[in-house]
Amino acid sequence: NAWNNNRHSQVQFFNYPAKIKNMTDGEVFLALFEWLYKVINTSNMVINRAENTDVDWQGGSEEGNLKNKKQIIAEAKFFRAWAYRHLTYSFGDVPLSIDEITGNNYRVDWQRDPVSKIREQMILDFQEAIDVLPMRVDGNNTRPNQAIARHYLGETYLAMGNPGKAEEVLRPLVTGSDYSLMTNRFGSNASNEGHA
């Protein structure tokens, strides 16, 4: 559940359990753990520093600046929740960090928080992304959008045993006009018989 369709040199261990058995130092798990917390800490930094009045949001107006600020914060919260998704699936209970770590609050005595508490924060973060981000970002597939946030929030509700909430969150992806199921084959198999 944590890692799929990825051949990254470290992530491959999650896809090929036999390789985990041959690993003795656990270095790959430490590297993944630390990388995901870098994503979280960077997200927290963006969220915190968005309040700096000197930031040029390049919106062209007060309204445009506010819109851009909200979108950047929503994207940062999306990535924070995404990183916690991988952490909870990979490690279970993990420390919850939602504030920027600075020289004033740095610590080494973190305690693990229950997955249920982490998921509460994930729900808040993914919901903000849904509320703020557009359904799709045309011309830029590298940025989070509402559809991706809906996917992960729906998955979170399913992991929590709440299929009704998942259905509610995911329904706009199925009934809306922004996305549709493929009905035609494509690529090298386009002319072959079979389902899309």
N, C-alpha and C positions, 0 to 999 in steps of 0.2 A: 504493500500500500504506500510506502514512503517514496520509493524510487522505482520508476519504470521507464522503459524505452530510452535508456541513457547508458552510453558506453564509456563515460568519463572514467578515468583510471581508478578513482577511488570509489565512485558510485557503483562500479561493476560488482563489488562485493555483495551488495544488497540484491543484485539480480542473479547471482550465481552462488548459492549457499555453499557449494562444495569448496569454493575458494576461501570462504570464511573459516572452514575447518582447518585449512592449511596455514592460516595466519596465526602467529603466536604473540605479536606485540600489541595488537589493537590500535596501531597507529592510524589506520584508516578511519576508525570510529572517532578518534580524537579530532582528526582533521575535519571531518564532516560536522561534528558538534561545534567546533570553533568557527567554522565557516558560516554556519547558520546563525550563530550569535553575532557574527560580524554584520550579517544582513539585518538582524534585529537592532543592533546598536546603531547602525547607520540610519535605519528607519526612525528610531527614537531621536537621533540627532536632527534629522530633517523636520520632524514634527515639532520638536522643541524650538529650533532656530527659525521656524517659519514665523514666529512671533516677533522677530527682529524687525523694527520699523525701517531699517535701512535696506531691506531686501527689495530689489527691483523686480517686480513680478511680471513686467513687460506686457501688461494688459491694456495699455493705452488709455485707461480711465480708471476711476476708483472701482467701478463695477467690474471691469475687466480684470483688474488686479486682484480683487477679492475672489473672482471665479478661478483664476489661475492658482491662487494660494490654496483654495479649498481642494482643487484637483490634485495638486502636489501632495498635500497632506493625506488625501484619500489614497493616492498611489502608495505612499509610504506605509500607511496602515495595512493596505492590501499585502505588501511584501512582508510586513511583520507577521501577519496572520499566516501567510504562506510558509514562512520559515518555521513557525510554531507547528504547523501541520506536519511538516517533515520531522521535526524534533519529537513530537508526541508519538507518531507512528514508529519512529526508530528507537526511542529511548524511554517512552512512557512518561513518568513524572519528570519534569524539568523546571529549572528556575524561571519564574515569570519576571521579565524586565520590561517596563513600559516607560521608563524615564531615561534620558540621555545620561550616559556615564561620563562624568567629568573628573577632574582632579579632586573636587570637593566631596564626591560621593562614591569614589571607587572603593570596592571591597572584594574580599576573597572568601567570605563566609556565606556564600549563597546556599539557600535551602531549596530542595525540590518542591515544587507546588504540584498538587494533584492535576491530572489530565483534565478533570472536570472544570477546574478553575482556569486552566489555560484555554479551554474551549469557550468558556464564557467571554474571554477577551477576544478570541478569534471571531466569535459571532459579532461582537461590537465592531471590530475592524472591518470584516467583510461587509457588514451591513452599511457602514459608512461609505465604502467603495461603491456599493450598489446605489446608494442614495445620491452620490455626487458624480460618478463617472458616467460617460455616455455608454450606450449599449454596445457600440463598437467604435473603434478609432480608425476611420478610413485612412488607408495609405500608410499606416504605421502599426504593424503587427507586433511590435516589440513592447508596446505599452499595455498595462492592465486596462481592462474595461469592465463594464457592468456584467457582461455575460460570463467572463471568467470568474468574477467575484461570486456570481450566482452559483456557478458550478461548484466552487469550493465551499460556499456556505451550505448548499444543499448536501454535499458530501459530509460536512461536519454534522448536520442534523441527522443524517443516516447513521453516522458513527455513534451518535448519542441515542439511537433508538427512537428517533422522532420522524417517521416517514411523512406524517401529515405536514409538518413544517417544511420538510424537504420539497414536497410536492408544491407547496405554496410558493417557495422561492424559485423553483425551477420552471414552473408553468409558463412564465413569459417567454422562455427560450423555445418552448414547444408551440405555443399558440401565437406568438408574435410574428411579424413579417421580416425581422432582421436576420433570422436564421431558418434553415429548412434542412430536412434530411436529404441526403443524396439519393437520386433515383436513377441515375445513369452511370454506367461504368466509365472509367477514364484511363488515361495513360496507355501502357502497352497492352492492357487487357480490354480496351474500349470496344473492340469489335467481337470479343468472345462472348459466349453465352454465360448467363449467370446473373446473380444479384449485384447491385452496385457495391 
